[in-house]
Amino acid sequence: MDDVNPATGQAAGADIGDDVLRAFTVHCAGRSVLLLEDEPAVGERIRDVLTGAGCGRVVWVQNGLEAVDAAGQGGFDLLILDRNTPGIDGREALERIRAAEIATGRAPVAAMFLTALGVDRQRLEGLVAGADDYLVKPVAELELLARSVALLRRSAWAPAAGRDDAPEVIANGPLVLRPAALEASLGDQAIKFTGREYAILILLARNLGLPVTRSMIWDRCWPEYNFQPDEFENRIDVHASRLRKRMEAAADAAGAAVVPDAARPLVISIRGQGLMLRNLRAGD
């Protein structure tokens, strides 16, 4: 599988990290994050990673009660919470935050646990408490940024009031996806995928123009597993290869007027970082 620069379509080089960081910056710019982390070195590093990616405000607290108070003041786009924290632990802090959101009618803020507690029961506890994602330390900075941006994008695309029942449509230029119907088309070409291929494509489309790590793909597209087998990356790459071939065949059939040669391949593998769906929206 070729490793390609997402901007040029050429072989990825050593500067690909700068390209990725610029893509993250677009989605982090001006966003506000509440970070609960009681380890000073860890908290400082996470704060620096988030601000370096363009977040406009990162409020870092080291006590669960302080997190509840800060969240109550509103204005946050994302909560990143440790679980083993003084005052009250992160799980109870999130439960109180969710209860306050319900009581006041505020929209729920996207939340992610970032913790050393990683057994199945603890993951379930975190999700039941109201988390949208759960990451186990230690975690690569790219993984943290990718997951954070995924949650920020999801909250930005929340449906307007009164439109909750509208079927989701994801449009990436001529590529149109209708997840509820498991449909995909490129121009006037319908594309048929296996369920796993379609799940990968939807995840990439929801993170358009950004790399999605293989760890994230496994967690979201193989939910029946509660662990990562040794060969999980190989499994992903097999499905991604088939996905890419179906997309390229549809692009061939649609023609260069619909998918220019400069926009191919449509699904890109970025060395050491994951997979990315190319942005086909004119003017973006």
N, C-alpha and C positions, 0 to 999 in steps of 0.2 A: 504494500500500500504506500503510495507516494506521499511524502510530506511536502506541503505546499504553502507558500506565503499567501495569506488570505487576501492581501491587497493586490498582488500581481499575478497570482496563479503559478508563480515560479517556485522552484525548490526553496523550502524554508531555510533561513540562515540564522546566524546567532542573534540578530536583532529582532527576532519575532516577538520577544517579550515586550519590547516597546510598543509594537503594533497592538498587542493584546491589551496592554495597560491603557492605551488611548481609547480602545473600544470600551473598556470598563468605565473610564472616566466619563464618557458620554452619558452613561446611565446612573453614575454615582453623583454627578455634579449637582450641588445644592441640596442633596438628601441629608437627612438627619438620623443619626443612629444612637441608640442607648446601649451601652456596653456594661454588663455586670460581670466583673472579673476581680477576684480578690488577690491574685498573685501579681505583684507590681510589674515584674519583668514581662509577664505574659500580656497583661493589660496594656502596657506601654507599646509593645510590639503590635498588637492588634489595632490599637488606635492609630499607630503610624501607617500601617498597611491601608486602613480605611481612608485616612486623610490623603495618603499618597495616591489613592485611586480616585480622589476628587470629592469625597464626601464633604459637604459644607460644614457639618457640625457632628462631632462625636463626643457625647457626654459619657464619661467613664466613672462608674461608681463601684465600690468594693463591698457593699452591704446590701442584702436583699431588700431591707426596708427602704433604703435610699432609692433602689430601683423602682419600687412601687410608687414612692412619692414623686419621683421624676417622671415616670410614665403618666401619672395622674395629671400632670401639667400639660400633656399633649404635645403635639408638634413633631412626633417621631415617625419616621418611615419604616424603621426596622429595629427590632430588639434582638441583641445577641447576649445570651445568658449562660453563665456557668451554673452548675447545680450545687456544688459544695461551697457555700458562701455563708459568712456570718450574718447574724440578725435572723433572717429566715433563708432557707435555701432557694435556689433559683426556681425549682418547681412550684413551691408555694407562692413565690413572688409572682410567677406568671398566672397562677390560678387567681390571685387577688387582682391582678391587672385585667384579666378577662372578665371577672365579675364586675369590676368598676366600669368597663366598657359597656357591658349589658345594661347596668343600672343607669348610666348616663346617656345611652343611645349612641355612643361614639362607634365609628367603624373600627373593627379590630385591626391592630397594627401587626404586620408580618413579624413572626418571632422564630428564632432559631436557637436551640441549645448547642453550646460548644463546651464540652465537658469530657472528663476522663471516665465518666460512668457510662460503660458501653455494652453491658449485657442486655439480652433481649427484654427482660422485664423493665429495666431502667429506660430503654428506648420507648417502650410502650407507655410507661408512666409519663414521660415527657410529652409525647404526642397527645395523650389523653388530657394532659394539663392545658393544652391549647397551642403547642408548638406546631409550626408548619414544616420544620426540618430539624434534623438531629445529627450533629457532627461529633465524632469522638476524637479527642486529642490523642496523640499529636496529629496535626493536619497541615498539609502544605498551604502556603499562602494563596496559591492559585485556586485551590479547592475552596478555601474560605471566600475568596472574592467571587468565584463563579456561583457559589450557592447564594451569597448575599445579593448579587445582581439578579439572579433568577427570582428571588423573593421581591426585590424592588420592582422589577418589571411586572410581576404578577399583580402587585398592589396598584401599580399605575394603570393596569388594564382592567381593574375591577369594573363590572358592568354598572351602568348608571341606574338610579332608582327607577323601579317600574320596568326594567328591561331584563330582570333576572332570568326570565323564561325564554329569552331569545337564544336559539342555537348558536354555539360559538362557530365563527368562521375566521380562519387565519389566512390572510392574504399576503403573500410575498411576491409582489409583482404578478406575473402570469401563473405562479404556483398558488393554488387555492386548496386549503385543507378544511374539511368539515368533520371534526373529531367525533361528534355524536353519531354520524352516519358512517364513519370509517371510510370516507371518500377523499380522493385526491385527484387533482387535475393540473396539467401544465399546458396552458393555452387551451386548445380544444382536445387535448389528449388525456383521457382518463388513465390513471395509473393504479394497478392492483398491487398491494403489498401483503405480506404475512402480518399477523398481529404484532409480532415483535418488531419487525421493520417499521411498521406504522408508528408504534410507540416511540421508537428512536427518532423518527422524523418529526413527530409532534414536539418532542422535547427540544430538538434542535431549532424548530421553527419558533418556539416560545422564547428562545434565547438567540434570536436572529443576529448574525454577525459577530457572535461571541463564541469562544471555545467552550465546549461542555466536556468536563473531564470524564474519563471512562469510569471512575468510581461513582460519579453522579449518575451516569447512564445506567450502570448496574443497579444502583439503589432504586431508580425510578422505573426502569423497564423490566426488571426481574424481581418484582415485589414479593414473589412467593418464596424467595431465599432470604434467610436472616443472617447470611454470612457471605463472604466473598471467596469462592474457590480459587485455588492457585491459578487456574487457567481462565479466569473470568475475562481478562482482556482479550484473549484469543477468541472467546465466544462472541464478544462484542464485535470484534473486527470481522468475523465471518458474516454476521448479519449486516454490518455496515457496508461490507463489500457488495453484498447482494442488493442492498438499498441503493448504493451508488450506481450499480449497473442498470437497475430499473429506471432511475432518474435520468441517466445519460441516454438510455434508449428512448425515453419520452422526449427528451430535448432534441435528439436526432429527428424524431418524427415531427416535432413542432416546427423545427427549422430555425435558422439563424435570426430571422426577423423577430422571433419570440424569445429565444435564448441565444444571445450573441456568443461567439466563441470566447470572448474576453470574460464571460460570466461562468465559464466552465473550468474545472468540474464543479458541479453544484454542491456536492458534499466534500468537504476538505478535511484531510487528516493533518493535524499540526503536531509536529514532533514533540513529544514529552508533555503535551498539553491537552489533547483530546480531539474531538470532532467539532466541525462547525458547518452550518448551512450558510451558503453565500447569500448576501442581501441582493435581491433582484428588484427592489423598489426604486423606481426612477427618481433621481434627485436626492436620495439618501446618501 
